[in-house]
Amino acid sequence: MSYSEPMPKSKTLRSRLFKQLVNFIYKTGFTRLGQKFWSKSLTVVNYHRIDDPDQLGLDSFRPNISAHPTAFAQQMDYLGRWFNVVSLKDVVKWLNGEGCLPPYAALITFDDGYLDNYTQAYPILRQCNFPAIIFLTTGHIGTDNPFFWDLVAYSFYHTGSDHVLFPNGQERTWTNTTQRDQICKELIESLKVLPDQEKQFWVNRLPEKLGVSIHQNYFRNLMINWDQVREMHKGGIEFGGHTINHPILSRISLEQALIEIEGSKTRIEKELGEPVLSFAYPNGMSHDLNGKIENLVARAGYRAAFTLQNGPSLLREVKQNPYAIRRIFISHSHTLPRFAIETCWVNRFR
Ligand SMILES: [Zn+2]
């Protein structure tokens, strides 16, 4: 991934060989090998933002860009060729025992609710006539309030400083923008796992520490607003809960978690006038959720919930536990051959 320190020669060679191997597997059709034994499956792809990761002046968190619009269109074309794209409603109907899912069912999902889901992804989805589901962090929708990672990235991008203090007391310095971007990414990872108040304390002080001032309303157009949500909803896009404030649910109390889980559901239902049936766990890795949290999601009235544990799922796995459905994280560094491998059954066992 280009968002890291310059790679040592051996690593560059390894990643070049890996790329060649991926291209070879794709071109020879090996990614389709054995797929027929995997037809009763649900492949869920997960995007965050659809935009140009190399655009000049990009000052929000670059790793959150999942695909360039051109790459996204190619990926949709690939899904159309090899999968049957279904809606969340189809999945819930099937979970309720009404009807079945087609072979090689696929779901397209987006997390957080960035504006480019409306400006870039939505027109492409309409062209393909594909449904998709966007999981909204409702406390940020239609506000100027950025996610903490975008605020941190902005501060790093605009600073004239060459060092920063980490919450663990370690001072990190950089001599070029590649190092700076890598340290920014590491700081975001270390802030993610702090208790909420402590995290907020660090984030609030960061712009000043880095000598950066932020214009009021600077982040006004980063997220979608409720009118855009309603417009997309009319055009076939579904919406799900993704909490109010995006905490990692396993790191807050169960009472607080329930407020976050129910709160985003109630808000979207109020805005759309229709039940919200699905939820996506913030961060979504195995340590970010547990059985108790899954129970809260069920208690709140959701019928399905999605993690970021990698790979497609067999339909019987989804039926067994619809509150921990796997999703495949898509990155802007993925080429189409890599996308083909990511969405292949082999990826379930990686
Ligand atoms: Zn998220």
Residues whose N, C-alpha, C, O or C-beta is under 5 A from the ligand:
A	BS01	ZN	D111 D112 P282 N283
